[in-house]
Amino acid sequence: MLSADEASLSVRLILIQSTCDMIEIEDQAPAIRRIVNSELVLHHFGYWPSFHDATISRMTFKVHPSRGASITVVIAACETTDEVEAQGYYKQIKHCDIELQFIGIHEMVFDFDHQPVIFGLDFKVSGPTSGIKCGFASSAGSEVIVAEEVLVLRLTPTNG
């Protein structure tokens, strides 16, 4: 059980993290608006999440004769609340699998481990080519994909 001081500190840290996440997400807004079907994620969460503690459950690489290479990534995501459960963990809600597809890949760098845990997912408009750059900070290292187009293919609610 947390003392009142520890609980207060914990809540302040969550608020600071939430504020930082919101600032980072605001910086990403131009790129997020360019993601086809981004409204599926926005509708499910009520905002664009940071993807902190999400996991990559599947990646599929394909070559398309007319559009170049693509990668489809399935991310198991959820929202972590500030409510602490009896076991001492923060309560997680809105569990889902989000399938993102990156089409027309210009650059891709990935390291893999047994189950990549995402620390954060950042989207930015990528310079003069107007592609979208997606940076993954994860347990496996730092990954990046720069693609002409990013789509949310589907969002499937799960039981967590």
C-alpha positions as CSV (number, residue, x, y, z in Angstrom):
1,M,0.0,0.0,0.0
2,L,1.3,3.4,-0.9
3,S,1.6,6.1,1.7
4,A,-0.2,9.4,1.1
5,D,3.1,11.1,0.1
6,E,4.0,8.2,-2.3
7,A,0.5,8.3,-3.8
8,S,0.7,12.0,-4.2
9,L,4.1,11.8,-5.9
10,S,2.8,9.0,-8.1
11,V,-0.1,11.1,-9.3
12,R,2.1,14.1,-9.9
13,L,4.5,11.9,-12.0
14,I,1.5,10.6,-14.0
15,L,0.2,14.1,-14.6
16,I,3.7,15.2,-15.7
17,Q,3.9,12.2,-18.0
18,S,0.4,12.9,-19.4
19,T,1.3,16.6,-20.0
20,C,4.5,15.6,-21.7
21,D,2.6,13.0,-23.8
22,M,0.0,15.6,-24.8
23,I,2.8,18.1,-25.8
24,E,4.5,15.4,-27.9
25,I,1.2,14.4,-29.5
26,E,0.4,18.0,-30.4
27,D,3.8,18.1,-32.2
28,Q,2.7,15.0,-34.1
29,A,-0.7,16.4,-35.1
30,P,0.2,17.3,-38.8
31,A,1.5,13.7,-39.4
32,I,-1.4,12.1,-37.5
33,R,-3.9,14.0,-39.6
34,R,-2.2,12.4,-42.7
35,I,-2.7,8.9,-41.4
36,V,-5.5,7.3,-43.3
37,N,-8.3,6.1,-40.9
38,S,-6.6,7.7,-37.8
39,E,-10.1,8.4,-36.6
40,L,-10.4,4.7,-35.7
41,V,-7.7,5.2,-33.0
42,L,-9.0,8.7,-32.0
43,H,-12.5,7.3,-31.6
44,H,-11.4,4.3,-29.5
45,F,-9.2,6.2,-27.1
46,G,-10.7,9.7,-27.4
47,Y,-7.2,11.0,-28.2
48,W,-4.0,9.8,-30.1
49,P,-2.1,7.6,-27.6
50,S,1.6,7.6,-26.9
51,F,1.7,3.8,-27.3
52,H,3.8,3.6,-24.1
53,D,4.0,-0.1,-23.0
54,A,2.3,-1.3,-26.2
55,T,3.8,-4.4,-27.8
56,I,4.5,-5.3,-31.4
57,S,2.8,-8.7,-31.9
58,R,3.3,-9.1,-35.7
59,M,5.1,-7.6,-38.6
60,T,4.6,-8.4,-42.3
61,F,6.8,-7.2,-45.1
62,K,5.5,-7.2,-48.7
63,V,6.7,-5.9,-52.1
64,H,4.1,-4.3,-54.3
65,P,5.1,-3.9,-58.0
66,S,3.4,-0.5,-58.3
67,R,3.9,1.0,-54.8
68,G,7.2,-0.4,-53.6
69,A,7.7,-2.1,-50.2
70,S,5.2,-2.1,-47.4
71,I,5.2,-3.2,-43.8
72,T,2.2,-4.0,-41.7
73,V,2.6,-3.8,-37.9
74,V,0.1,-5.1,-35.4
75,I,0.4,-3.3,-32.1
76,A,-1.3,-4.5,-28.9
77,A,-2.1,-1.3,-27.1
78,C,-4.2,0.0,-24.1
79,E,-4.7,3.0,-21.9
80,T,-3.1,3.0,-18.5
81,T,-5.2,4.9,-15.9
82,D,-4.0,6.5,-12.7
83,E,-6.0,4.0,-10.7
84,V,-3.9,1.4,-8.8
85,E,-5.4,-2.1,-8.6
86,A,-5.1,-4.4,-5.5
87,Q,-2.0,-6.1,-7.0
88,G,-0.3,-2.7,-7.1
89,Y,-0.4,-2.3,-10.9
90,Y,-2.0,0.6,-12.7
91,K,-5.3,-0.3,-14.2
92,Q,-5.3,-0.7,-17.9
93,I,-8.4,-0.2,-20.1
94,K,-9.4,0.1,-23.8
95,H,-7.2,-2.9,-24.8
96,C,-7.0,-3.3,-28.6
97,D,-4.9,-4.5,-31.5
98,I,-4.1,-1.7,-34.0
99,E,-2.9,-2.7,-37.5
100,L,-0.8,0.0,-39.1
101,Q,0.4,-0.3,-42.7
102,F,3.3,1.7,-44.0
103,I,3.3,1.9,-47.9
104,G,6.1,3.2,-50.2
105,I,8.9,2.7,-47.7
106,H,11.9,5.1,-48.2
107,E,13.8,4.0,-45.0
108,M,13.5,1.3,-42.4
109,V,15.7,0.4,-39.5
110,F,14.6,-2.3,-37.0
111,D,16.1,-4.3,-34.2
112,F,14.2,-7.2,-32.8
113,D,14.0,-9.0,-29.5
114,H,11.6,-11.7,-28.1
115,Q,8.7,-9.2,-27.6
116,P,9.4,-5.6,-28.5
117,V,7.8,-3.3,-25.9
118,I,7.2,0.2,-27.2
119,F,8.3,3.1,-25.0
120,G,6.8,5.6,-27.4
121,L,5.7,6.0,-31.0
122,D,6.3,9.3,-32.8
123,F,4.9,10.5,-36.1
124,K,6.4,13.4,-38.0
125,V,6.0,14.8,-41.6
126,S,9.3,13.8,-43.2
127,G,10.8,16.9,-44.9
128,P,10.6,17.8,-48.5
129,T,9.4,14.4,-49.7
130,S,6.3,14.9,-47.5
131,G,6.4,11.3,-46.4
132,I,5.6,10.3,-42.8
133,K,8.4,9.3,-40.4
134,C,7.5,6.9,-37.6
135,G,10.0,6.6,-34.8
136,F,9.7,3.7,-32.3
137,A,11.6,3.7,-29.1
138,S,11.4,0.2,-27.8
139,S,13.0,-2.5,-25.6
140,A,14.9,-3.7,-28.7
141,G,16.3,-0.2,-29.5
142,S,15.3,2.6,-31.7
143,E,13.5,1.8,-34.9
144,V,12.3,4.1,-37.7
145,I,10.1,3.8,-40.8
146,V,9.8,6.5,-43.4
147,A,6.9,5.9,-45.8
148,E,4.9,7.7,-48.4
149,E,1.6,6.7,-46.7
150,V,0.5,5.3,-43.3
151,L,-2.9,3.7,-42.8
152,V,-4.8,2.3,-39.9
153,L,-6.1,-0.9,-41.5
154,R,-8.2,-1.9,-38.4
155,L,-8.6,-1.5,-34.7
156,T,-9.9,-4.6,-32.9
157,P,-10.9,-4.3,-29.2
158,T,-9.5,-7.1,-27.1
159,N,-9.8,-8.4,-23.6
160,G,-6.3,-7.5,-22.6
